[in-house]
């Protein structure tokens, strides 16, 4: 269901709960929300309230950073993907990473081919490299 053209978020989680599921601290979740890496769809005020969809975005941000992708590259990917993929772009896009000159790069697979993120935007790759797909993995507590 959508409201005003935006998909409706589901669930209500606080930063500590999101962090537990995404494998980072609640403080990190708050920082990511303030810096625009993730949204707090349930509430922008204090305390921030996050949806299941926000949890998924946080898990993907954590995965990308854990693979060595730079913060500015994650931010660039979010900005570039938002127009086509909407409110939760990292979850909706088919993303992966590849190593280029010892540096992790974000790769997008779509119907038109394989693209690597550069400072100028998405660049089509003529010879697709080995890509390690990003899959959503939520942490489970013991």
N, C-alpha and C positions, 0 to 999 in steps of 0.2 A: 504494500500500500504506500502511496506517495502523498505528501502534502506540499503544495506549491511546487510541484515538479521535482522535489527532493525525496529520495527514499526515506521511509520512516525508520529511525534507529530502534534497536531492541535491547532490553535489559538495562540495569542500573548497577554500575560498578564504581567503587572508589579507587583512587590511584594505587593504593597498596594492593588491592585485589587484581587490578590490571597488571601491575608489576609482577605479581606472583605468577600469573598466567603467561606473561611475556618473557619471564626470566630476567627481569631487571628490578631495581628498587622502585618503590612508589615515588620517591623524590625524582628519579630519572623520568618517570612517566609525566610528572608535573612539568619538568623542564621541556620535554618533547612537545607537550601541549602548548606551552607558552611560546615556543620557537616555531610552531607550525608543522612539526613532523607528524603529529596526530591531532585529532579533534577531541573535544569533550562534548559529544553530541547531546548528552543529557542536561548539561549545565555549564555555562562559561564562568559562573561566579564561584565563590568558595562555599562549600567544597565542590570541586569539579566532579561531575558525574559522567561516566563513560558508558558507551553501549558495547554490545558484543562486536559490532562492526569496528568500533574504535580499538577494541582489544586485538582484533585480527591485524589491523594496521600497525599497532605497536609491536606485535610479534614479528611482523615482516621488517619493520625498521630495525629491530634488534638483530634479526638474522643478517640483514645487509651490513650493518655495522660490525657484527661479529665476523663476517667474512673479509673485513678490511676495507669496505667501501667507505669513502670519506663522507663526513657529515654534509658537506656542501653538495656532494653528488646525490645523496639521498634527497636533499631539499630540492635540487634541480629536477630530479625524477618526479617528485610529487607535483611540482609546478607544471612540468611539461605534460604529465599524464592526466591532470585534473580536467582539462577541457574535454578530452575524449572519453575518459573513464569515470568521471563524476566525483561524487562525494568521498568515496573510499578507493582512490585510484590504485594503491599498491595491491590491494586485495583482488581487484578486478582485472588487472593486467597480467599477462603471462610473462613474469620476470624471471631472470636468472642472473648469474654473474659469470664472468670470465676473467682470466688473468692476462693482462697485457703489459709487457715489460715489467713484470713483477708487481703490478698494481691491479687491485680488484676493480672491475668495471661492471656497471649495470647493463644488462642486455634485455631487450624486449622482443618477444616473438608475437607477431600478429599475422593476419591474413596476407599482408603484403611482403612479408619476409622477416629477416632478423636484423635488428638495429642495436647499435651501441650508443650509449649516452655520451655526448661530448659537450664541451662548453657552448657549442653552437646549436645544440639540440640533438635529436635522434638522427644518426647517420646509418644508412643502409650498409650492411656488410656484404661484400661480394662473395667472400669465402667465410662461411659461418664457422667460428671456432668451437672448441669444446665448451659447452655451457652447462653449468651446475644450476639446475632449476631451483627457484625459491618456492618452497612449499610451506603452507601454514602449519606450524606446530605449536600448540599451546602446552605449557609446562604442567605437569601433574604433581601435586604435592604428595608426600608419602603419608 
